Amino acid sequence: MTSQPLTVQVASPQQQLRAWPLFASQFEQPAANAQYLIAIKSRPVERIVAALAWWQEPDAIRFLLAHQPGITIEAAAEALVPRLQSLPDLPPLDLKYAFLLQQDQPPAPWLAAHGYEPRHAERAFEAPSTTVYERVQKFLTRHHNDIPETWHSESIRDHSPETVWPLIEPYRLIHPEALRRFWNTPGEQGYDPDFSNILFDGDQPLGTLLLRNNHVCLAVDIRVVIDIAPRLRSLANLALFAHISRVASPESTGIRTLAFRADEREHRETANLAKRMGGREVAARHIYTREFSA
């Protein structure tokens, strides 16, 4: 018996509402202005089984795939990505998959086989939480008196994302609407409101550390410190991580691992920090990109 063919079409506003839940559990979610392509099976009842969301950014078109159980992401890509590439009103920009993917992580093999190249490598590190905790305590003992008295950290719980946006914006780590979404989303999909923190010098933000918490791993999503003297930057990083150790110890939370990620060129400081915290490098991830050709 042959599999039922998929009908691919541009989603109507009502169909967009039906397609959006497919993306709800993903780390990266479509931008508010995203447009959608959908793949439909008509039997035994009509249903959306896969969707592609795409949106324009200044330098590229980003897109994201989602699918129902019973259909693979490769089948979703086979049906939807060629349709995206052939849209008559698609802006003349590079196409980029919105997720960072390891080379063997679906749909990376499909993308690689269809003209997408792995760009923008990002390094990932993992460190045992007990090792990080012990090293932070050791560094604090050694450098506590060096941290300026006017510095203090506060959990993000009582602050808005606009407080840290001026720190983050120059590095293009995240778009403002995504920052607001993760800031305000409870649970594992959002930033932990207690561990995530902002470092202030008086009332002036100096840095921020934004983390996700699935109760086993605490993942560093964003770490930013303003451009100050190297020694002060090191102390600022220490103060940000010291906030975590004040909130709770690894034994009291069950958190076993801290995960760090760093762009292979621009964010070497994060990579070096992860190593000093006892981190080991794991597989690199990439943005899969297809260059625009006229």
C-alpha positions as CSV (number, residue, x, y, z in Angstrom):
1,M,0.0,0.0,0.0
2,T,1.4,3.4,-1.0
3,S,1.5,6.2,1.6
4,Q,-1.1,8.9,1.3
5,P,0.3,11.9,-0.6
6,L,0.6,15.2,1.1
7,T,-1.2,18.4,-0.1
8,V,1.1,21.4,0.4
9,Q,-0.4,24.9,0.5
10,V,0.1,28.4,2.0
11,A,-1.8,28.5,5.3
12,S,-4.9,30.6,5.7
13,P,-5.1,32.7,8.9
14,Q,-7.4,30.0,10.4
15,Q,-5.0,27.2,9.3
16,Q,-2.1,29.2,10.9
17,L,-3.8,28.9,14.2
18,R,-4.2,25.2,13.7
19,A,-0.5,24.8,12.7
20,W,1.1,26.9,15.5
21,P,0.7,24.3,18.2
22,L,3.0,22.0,16.3
23,F,5.8,24.4,17.2
24,A,4.8,25.0,20.8
25,S,7.3,22.5,22.4
26,Q,10.3,23.6,20.3
27,F,13.2,25.6,21.7
28,E,13.0,28.1,18.9
29,Q,9.6,29.3,17.9
30,P,8.3,31.2,14.9
31,A,8.6,35.0,14.9
32,A,5.3,36.9,15.4
33,N,5.3,37.9,11.8
34,A,5.9,34.4,10.5
35,Q,4.1,33.0,7.4
36,Y,3.2,29.4,7.2
37,L,3.2,26.5,4.7
38,I,1.3,23.4,5.7
39,A,1.2,19.8,4.6
40,I,-2.3,18.2,4.8
41,K,-3.5,14.6,4.8
42,S,-7.1,14.3,3.8
43,R,-8.0,10.8,5.0
44,P,-9.6,9.6,7.2
45,V,-10.2,13.3,8.1
46,E,-8.4,16.4,6.9
47,R,-5.5,17.3,9.3
48,I,-2.3,19.3,9.2
49,V,0.5,16.8,9.7
50,A,3.5,19.2,9.1
51,A,4.2,22.9,8.9
52,L,7.0,25.2,7.9
53,A,7.1,28.7,9.4
54,W,9.3,31.3,7.7
55,W,10.0,34.9,8.4
56,Q,12.3,37.7,7.1
57,E,15.2,39.1,9.1
58,P,17.6,41.8,7.9
59,D,20.1,39.4,6.4
60,A,18.2,36.2,5.7
61,I,15.0,34.3,5.6
62,R,14.8,31.9,8.6
63,F,12.5,28.9,8.6
64,L,11.5,26.1,10.9
65,L,9.9,22.7,10.5
66,A,7.4,21.0,12.8
67,H,5.4,17.8,12.3
68,Q,2.9,15.4,13.9
69,P,3.9,11.9,15.2
70,G,3.6,9.5,12.3
71,I,5.5,11.6,9.8
72,T,9.3,12.2,9.9
73,I,10.9,15.6,9.8
74,E,12.7,14.4,6.6
75,A,9.2,13.8,5.0
76,A,8.1,17.2,6.2
77,A,11.2,18.8,4.7
78,E,10.8,17.0,1.4
79,A,7.3,18.3,1.1
80,L,7.6,21.8,2.4
81,V,11.2,23.2,1.8
82,P,11.0,23.0,-2.0
83,R,7.7,24.9,-1.9
84,L,9.3,27.6,0.3
85,Q,12.2,28.0,-2.2
86,S,9.8,28.3,-5.1
87,L,7.5,31.0,-3.6
88,P,7.2,33.8,-6.2
89,D,7.3,36.6,-3.6
90,L,10.2,35.2,-1.5
91,P,12.7,38.0,-0.8
92,P,16.1,37.6,-2.4
93,L,18.0,36.6,0.7
94,D,19.9,33.5,2.0
95,L,17.7,30.8,3.5
96,K,18.7,29.7,7.0
97,Y,17.2,26.9,9.2
98,A,16.3,28.6,12.5
99,F,17.8,25.8,14.8
100,L,21.4,25.2,15.4
101,L,21.9,21.6,14.4
102,Q,24.6,19.0,15.0
103,Q,25.7,17.4,11.7
104,D,23.8,14.1,12.4
105,Q,20.8,15.8,13.9
106,P,17.6,15.7,11.8
107,P,16.9,17.5,9.5
108,A,20.6,18.4,9.1
109,P,21.4,15.4,6.8
110,W,18.4,16.3,4.6
111,L,19.4,19.9,4.4
112,A,23.0,19.1,3.6
113,A,21.9,16.8,0.8
114,H,19.8,19.6,-0.7
115,G,22.2,22.5,-1.0
116,Y,22.4,23.8,2.6
117,E,25.8,24.3,4.1
118,P,26.7,24.2,7.8
119,R,27.7,27.8,8.8
120,H,28.0,29.8,12.0
121,A,29.5,27.0,14.1
122,E,28.7,27.1,17.8
123,R,30.7,25.3,20.4
124,A,29.0,23.6,23.3
125,F,30.4,22.6,26.7
126,E,29.1,20.7,29.7
127,A,30.4,20.8,33.3
128,P,29.4,18.8,36.4
129,S,27.4,21.2,38.6
130,T,29.3,20.2,41.7
131,T,32.6,21.1,39.9
132,V,31.2,24.5,38.9
133,Y,29.9,25.1,42.4
134,E,33.3,24.2,44.0
135,R,35.2,26.4,41.6
136,V,32.9,29.4,42.1
137,Q,33.4,29.1,45.8
138,K,37.1,28.8,45.4
139,F,37.3,31.9,43.2
140,L,35.0,33.8,45.6
141,T,37.3,33.0,48.5
142,R,40.2,34.3,46.5
143,H,38.6,37.4,45.0
144,H,35.7,38.4,47.2
145,N,37.5,41.6,48.4
146,D,38.3,42.6,44.7
147,I,34.6,42.8,43.7
148,P,33.5,46.5,43.9
149,E,31.2,47.2,46.8
150,T,28.7,48.9,44.5
151,W,28.1,45.7,42.5
152,H,25.2,43.5,43.3
153,S,23.1,40.9,41.4
154,E,19.4,40.5,41.3
155,S,17.2,37.7,39.9
156,I,15.3,38.6,36.8
157,R,12.0,37.9,38.5
158,D,11.4,41.5,39.4
159,H,12.8,43.0,36.2
160,S,11.6,43.4,32.6
161,P,13.6,42.2,29.6
162,E,14.1,45.8,28.6
163,T,16.5,46.1,31.5
164,V,19.1,43.8,29.8
165,W,18.3,44.5,26.1
166,P,20.9,47.3,25.8
167,L,23.5,44.8,27.0
168,I,22.4,42.0,24.6
169,E,21.6,44.0,21.4
170,P,25.1,44.7,20.2
171,Y,25.9,40.9,20.1
172,R,22.9,39.9,18.1
173,L,22.3,36.9,20.3
174,I,18.6,37.0,20.2
175,H,15.7,39.0,18.8
176,P,13.8,41.3,21.2
177,E,10.5,39.5,20.8
178,A,12.2,36.1,21.5
179,L,13.8,37.6,24.6
180,R,10.5,38.8,25.9
181,R,8.9,35.4,25.2
182,F,11.5,33.4,27.0
183,W,11.6,35.9,29.8
184,N,7.9,35.6,30.4
185,T,7.4,31.8,29.7
186,P,7.3,29.7,32.9
187,G,8.9,26.3,33.2
188,E,11.6,24.6,31.1
189,Q,10.8,26.6,27.9
190,G,11.6,30.0,29.6
191,Y,14.4,31.5,31.6
192,D,14.6,30.5,35.2
193,P,13.4,33.5,37.1
194,D,15.7,32.9,40.2
195,F,18.9,31.5,38.8
196,S,18.9,34.0,35.8
197,N,20.3,37.3,37.1
198,I,21.4,40.8,36.3
199,L,24.6,42.4,37.7
200,F,24.3,46.0,38.6
201,D,26.8,48.7,39.5
202,G,24.4,50.8,41.6
203,D,21.4,51.2,39.2
204,Q,23.4,50.6,36.0
205,P,23.3,47.0,34.5
206,L,26.8,45.6,33.9
207,G,25.9,42.1,32.7
208,T,23.4,39.4,32.6
209,L,23.2,35.6,32.8
210,L,20.1,34.0,31.4
211,L,19.6,30.3,32.1
212,R,17.1,27.5,31.4
213,N,16.4,24.8,34.0
214,N,15.0,21.4,33.4
215,H,15.9,20.3,36.9
216,V,18.8,18.1,35.7
217,C,20.7,20.6,33.5
218,L,21.1,24.3,33.9
219,A,21.8,25.7,30.5
220,V,23.5,29.1,30.0
221,D,21.5,30.6,27.1
222,I,23.0,34.1,27.2
223,R,26.0,35.6,29.1
224,V,26.9,39.2,28.5
225,V,29.1,41.7,30.3
226,I,29.7,45.2,29.1
227,D,33.0,46.2,27.6
228,I,35.2,47.0,30.6
229,A,38.8,46.2,31.7
230,P,39.6,42.5,31.4
231,R,40.1,42.0,35.2
232,L,36.7,43.7,35.9
233,R,35.1,41.5,33.2
234,S,36.4,38.4,35.0
235,L,35.1,39.6,38.3
236,A,31.7,40.4,36.7
237,N,31.5,36.9,35.4
238,L,32.3,35.5,38.8
239,A,29.6,37.7,40.4
240,L,27.0,36.4,37.9
241,F,27.8,32.8,38.6
242,A,28.1,33.5,42.4
243,H,24.4,34.5,42.2
244,I,23.6,30.9,41.1
245,S,25.5,29.4,44.1
246,R,23.7,31.7,46.5
247,V,20.3,30.6,45.2
248,A,20.9,26.9,45.7
249,S,23.6,24.2,45.9
250,P,23.6,21.3,43.4
251,E,22.6,18.9,46.2
252,S,19.5,20.8,47.0
253,T,18.2,21.1,43.4
254,G,19.2,17.8,41.7
255,I,20.9,19.8,38.9
256,R,23.8,17.7,37.7
257,T,25.1,19.6,34.7
258,L,25.8,23.2,33.6
259,A,25.7,23.6,29.8
260,F,27.5,26.5,28.0
261,R,27.3,27.5,24.3
262,A,29.6,29.9,22.5
263,D,30.0,31.1,18.9
264,E,33.3,29.7,17.5
265,R,34.6,33.2,16.8
266,E,32.8,36.0,18.6
267,H,32.3,34.4,22.0
268,R,35.6,32.9,22.9
269,E,35.3,34.3,26.4
270,T,32.3,32.1,27.1
271,A,34.3,29.1,25.8
272,N,37.3,30.0,28.0
273,L,34.9,30.5,31.0
274,A,33.3,27.1,30.5
275,K,36.8,25.5,30.5
276,R,37.7,27.3,33.7
277,M,34.5,26.0,35.2
278,G,35.6,22.4,34.4
279,G,33.6,22.1,31.2
280,R,34.4,19.6,28.4
281,E,33.5,20.3,24.8
282,V,30.7,18.4,23.1
283,A,29.6,18.3,19.5
284,A,29.5,21.6,17.6
285,R,26.3,22.8,16.1
286,H,25.6,24.9,12.9
287,I,23.1,27.1,11.2
288,Y,22.4,25.3,7.8
289,T,22.3,28.0,5.1
290,R,21.5,28.0,1.4
291,E,22.9,31.1,-0.3
292,F,20.6,33.2,-2.5
293,S,21.3,32.8,-6.2
294,A,19.6,35.1,-8.7
